[in-house]
Each structure stands twice: as C-alpha cells, then as structure tokens.
C-alpha cells in the first residue's frame, strides 16, 4: 500500500480579509509541484468565512465543485440565478461547464462563521451547460459504517457522471472499518473531519489527510469518536 500523509499544518494557507483558506492541493496562487492533483481530484479547500461577510469567488469553467458545510450556514448565489442556503447534512454540486460566476457568504442573521470544504473534480464531460444541485445526505449516514453519498451508479443517493465515489464514515471509539477499492487502479483521499484515526502506521488528527493507493483495501481504526471523508478516484 502506498500512503502519502499531509498534516493540516502543512497545507497551503491564505488569509484574505474575511476569508481564511487551507489548500490540500495547488490552487489559485498556492503552488506545490508535489500536490497538483490526486487523479480526478483537483482541490480540497478548507475555507472559513467570518460572520456576515461575502467572498466573491473566481469564475469557474469546466470543473465540478462539491461544497460541504462543516460549521454554520452557507449562502450561495450564482450567475444562473440560484440562491440557496445549506448547512451540515447537505451538499451542493456546481457543474461549471462553459463558465459560471458565484459567491458564497456566511449567514447574515448570526455571528457564527461558516467553515466548509470546497472539493473540485475533473468533469465527466467538458463545455456542458452549467447547472446546480443541492442534496440532503443526512438520512443516509449510518453509525460505524462507510456511508456512500455520491457515485456514478444507483448505489448512492447522489449520482454523477464521472467515476468518483464520495463517502462519509462516522466511527465510534475503538471501532474499525475496512474500505475496499472499487477498482484496482483507484486511490482514496482520506480527510479526517474530526477525531483521531489510525490507518496502517499513520495516526491522523483533525484536518489531516492520507492519500492511499496501490492496494485493494485498507483498515481504519478510530482512536476516539471520529468522522472521516473518503474520496475514491481513478489515478
């Protein structure tokens, strides 16, 4: 098994006014030649926006963008006329296609900052008409199981066109789970949302990541109550 560990403190970092962002891969003006992408996965951006502030995002083209709120409520507006508010338990998918502009901002009615993940993939098809979706995945999360949320088939509540599988595992202390690859040449980007997790010889702390490949399966052991994001992609 090949494993590449990245500590949360080693990620790219940018602080700009109302936004504090950490980058697991090269993004915007952060460039790391050793972290350009992981197969179809191009970005896992960990972004915090201070209360009652708006972040004007760069225009996007030919990228599929999954937004996953972790803390607080995230408001979204885009050039298609979409206006949505999502929180933990929901995810939005933006197929930027031929091009779209959008903004994200924290809830103007509270003093709570918003923390969310912005996950970017190579799309299944280029230059499509831009589109926007919101999905509620909370009913599909199961304790001490690897809950498949997004996949290119009918086995997941959220269906996409490319060969990407996004799962979330909620694990109690001392529980172990085995993750099995869907194809031998796939890899899994493991991102620890909270808790402490052991995979092989590595112990992950919150916001650490482990890129796993060259194996058919691997075991995760929760050293305390943990929540894990797993993104499987062709390499």
KOLSE-443703 format. One line per field, with one value per residue (C-alpha): residue number from 1; x, y, z. Coordinates in Angstrom, 2 decimals, decimal comma. Each point is the difference from the previous one (the first is absolute). Layout:
N
num: [NUM_...]
east: [X_...]
north: [Y_...]
up: [Z_...]
This chain:
235
num: [1_2_3_4_5_6_7_8_9_10_11_12_13_14_15_16_17_18_19_20_21_22_23_24_25_26_27_28_29_30_31_32_33_34_35_36_37_38_39_40_41_42_43_44_45_46_47_48_49_50_51_52_53_54_55_56_57_58_59_60_61_62_63_64_65_66_67_68_69_70_71_72_73_74_75_76_77_78_79_80_81_82_83_84_85_86_87_88_89_90_91_92_93_94_95_96_97_98_99_100_101_102_103_104_105_106_107_108_109_110_111_112_113_114_115_116_117_118_119_120_121_122_123_124_125_126_127_128_129_130_131_132_133_134_135_136_137_138_139_140_141_142_143_144_145_146_147_148_149_150_151_152_153_154_155_156_157_158_159_160_161_162_163_164_165_166_167_168_169_170_171_172_173_174_175_176_177_178_179_180_181_182_183_184_185_186_187_188_189_190_191_192_193_194_195_196_197_198_199_200_201_202_203_204_205_206_207_208_209_210_211_212_213_214_215_216_217_218_219_220_221_222_223_224_225_226_227_228_229_230_231_232_233_234_235]
east: [0,00_1,24_-0,94_0,78_-0,76_-0,61_-0,38_-2,54_2,79_1,89_-2,82_0,13_-1,45_-1,49_-1,57_-1,81_-2,30_-3,14_1,37_2,43_0,81_2,14_0,81_0,78_1,00_1,38_-2,71_-0,19_3,38_1,07_2,23_1,51_1,55_-0,41_-3,72_-1,50_-2,87_-0,95_-1,40_-3,27_0,13_1,41_-0,86_-1,05_-0,21_-0,80_-1,53_-1,26_-1,94_-0,49_-3,61_-2,05_2,61_-0,07_2,78_-0,03_1,36_1,96_-2,00_0,11_-0,02_-0,01_0,26_-2,49_-0,09_-1,43_-0,56_-0,36_-0,79_1,59_-0,95_-2,68_-2,27_1,35_-1,84_0,61_-0,84_1,08_-0,38_-2,66_-2,30_0,28_-0,33_0,39_0,95_1,49_1,41_1,54_-1,91_-0,36_2,32_-0,15_1,43_0,85_0,73_1,80_0,19_0,30_0,45_-1,71_0,57_-1,09_0,32_-0,11_-0,74_-0,71_-3,42_-0,76_-2,43_2,61_3,49_1,18_2,77_-0,52_2,54_-0,37_1,88_0,20_0,82_0,80_0,03_0,67_-3,49_-1,32_-0,58_1,44_-1,84_-3,43_-2,70_0,66_-2,33_-0,48_-1,35_-0,60_-0,23_-0,87_2,16_-0,66_-2,59_2,64_2,66_0,26_1,98_3,16_-0,49_1,54_-2,97_0,21_-1,36_1,03_0,79_-0,46_-2,70_-3,26_1,67_0,31_-2,59_2,00_0,82_2,74_1,39_3,70_1,56_0,20_-1,32_-0,41_-0,72_-0,24_0,70_-1,16_2,03_-0,26_3,07_1,85_-2,04_1,72_-1,24_1,41_-0,09_0,09_0,98_-2,49_2,85_3,61_1,42_-2,04_1,23_-1,79_0,54_-0,76_-0,77_-0,64_-2,81_0,29_1,39_3,13_0,45_2,61_0,68_2,97_2,90_-1,55_-2,05_-2,13_-1,09_-2,88_0,43_2,95_-0,24_1,39_0,15_-0,24_0,73_1,59_-2,27_-3,38_-1,08_1,10_-1,18_-0,93_0,02_-1,63_2,16_-2,90_-3,37_0,85_-1,52_1,79_-0,46_1,15_0,31_0,80_1,23_1,74_3,73]
north: [0,00_3,46_2,76_3,73_1,87_3,74_1,67_2,79_2,46_-0,88_1,05_3,16_2,97_3,32_2,64_2,76_2,27_-1,98_-3,29_-2,48_-2,89_-3,14_-1,87_-3,73_0,40_2,79_2,61_3,68_1,59_-2,96_-2,33_-3,24_-2,11_-3,11_0,65_0,83_-2,50_-3,52_-1,58_1,77_1,87_3,51_1,89_-0,49_3,52_0,51_3,48_2,11_3,22_2,42_0,89_2,19_0,08_-0,86_-1,68_0,74_-3,18_-0,11_-0,98_-3,76_-1,98_-3,75_-1,10_-1,81_1,58_-1,69_2,25_-1,63_2,26_-1,10_2,84_2,65_0,80_0,76_2,26_-0,40_2,25_-0,45_1,43_-2,62_1,69_-2,73_1,09_-2,69_-0,42_-3,30_-1,38_-3,24_-2,96_1,64_0,37_2,10_-1,02_2,63_-1,21_3,08_-1,21_2,86_2,48_1,44_2,64_-0,52_1,35_-1,68_1,81_-0,70_0,30_3,72_-0,72_-1,53_0,66_-3,52_-0,39_-2,56_-2,76_-2,13_-2,26_0,87_-3,16_0,20_-2,80_-0,44_-0,10_-2,99_2,19_3,38_3,14_-1,06_2,47_1,06_-1,45_-0,03_-2,62_-0,24_-3,38_-1,03_-2,99_-0,12_-2,84_-2,20_0,30_-3,12_-0,42_-2,08_-0,48_1,45_1,86_0,50_3,45_0,66_-2,48_-0,59_-2,64_-0,58_-1,18_3,54_2,73_2,48_-1,16_1,55_-0,83_-0,50_-2,90_1,71_-1,36_2,19_-1,66_1,08_-2,29_0,81_-2,24_-0,56_-0,34_-3,31_-0,98_-1,10_0,09_-1,51_2,07_-1,98_1,65_-0,18_-0,41_-1,12_3,20_2,34_2,00_1,42_3,45_-0,32_3,28_-0,10_2,40_-0,67_-2,43_-2,16_-2,78_-2,69_-1,35_-2,34_1,68_3,47_1,80_2,83_3,07_2,29_1,45_-2,32_-1,95_-3,28_-0,85_-3,79_-2,01_-3,25_-2,16_-1,68_0,95_1,63_0,03_3,07_-0,10_2,80_0,93_2,20_0,89_1,05_1,22_-0,75_1,22_-2,48_0,95_-2,85_0,93_-1,66_0,81]
up: [0,00_-0,91_2,42_-0,02_3,22_0,09_3,38_0,22_0,86_-3,22_-2,31_-2,08_1,88_-1,02_2,22_-1,81_1,97_0,78_-1,36_1,51_-2,36_0,16_-3,21_-0,22_-3,66_-2,16_-0,42_-0,99_0,93_2,16_-2,02_1,26_-2,81_2,16_0,59_-3,39_0,12_1,04_-3,14_-0,83_3,32_-0,45_3,17_3,61_1,36_3,70_0,18_2,90_-0,57_2,86_1,00_-2,27_-2,76_-3,70_-1,98_-3,71_-1,57_-3,25_-3,09_-0,58_-3,23_-0,75_3,61_2,22_3,47_3,09_3,01_3,41_3,00_3,28_2,37_-0,44_-2,95_-3,46_-2,43_-3,72_-2,95_-3,61_-3,48_-0,80_2,52_2,65_3,62_2,66_3,65_1,14_3,26_1,27_-1,39_-3,41_-2,96_-3,12_-3,36_-2,58_-3,53_-1,30_-3,62_-2,49_2,86_3,08_2,66_3,59_3,52_3,40_3,24_3,65_1,62_0,43_2,87_2,35_1,32_-0,85_-2,60_-2,75_-0,56_-3,10_-2,39_-3,67_-1,96_-3,71_-2,60_-3,68_-1,59_-1,90_-3,05_-1,02_-1,06_1,24_0,97_3,62_2,63_3,77_2,44_3,75_1,75_3,55_0,99_3,75_-0,24_-1,62_2,72_2,15_3,23_-0,36_-3,71_-3,13_-1,45_-3,77_-0,86_-3,60_-2,80_-3,76_0,54_1,81_3,21_1,35_0,70_-2,13_-3,53_-2,16_-3,42_0,79_1,92_3,37_3,27_3,06_3,34_3,65_2,95_3,53_2,30_3,74_2,18_-0,48_-3,07_-3,23_-3,58_-3,18_-3,18_-3,26_-3,28_-2,86_-2,54_0,37_-1,54_2,22_2,96_3,04_1,48_3,73_1,78_3,74_0,91_3,72_2,56_-0,21_-2,54_-0,64_-3,50_-0,26_1,80_-0,22_2,64_-1,36_1,95_-1,04_-3,51_-0,78_-3,26_-1,31_-3,71_-0,33_-3,16_-1,28_2,13_-0,24_3,54_3,23_3,61_2,06_3,81_2,02_3,00_1,16_-1,52_-3,54_-3,24_-3,26_-3,56_-2,67_-3,68_-2,41_-3,48_-2,96_-0,02]
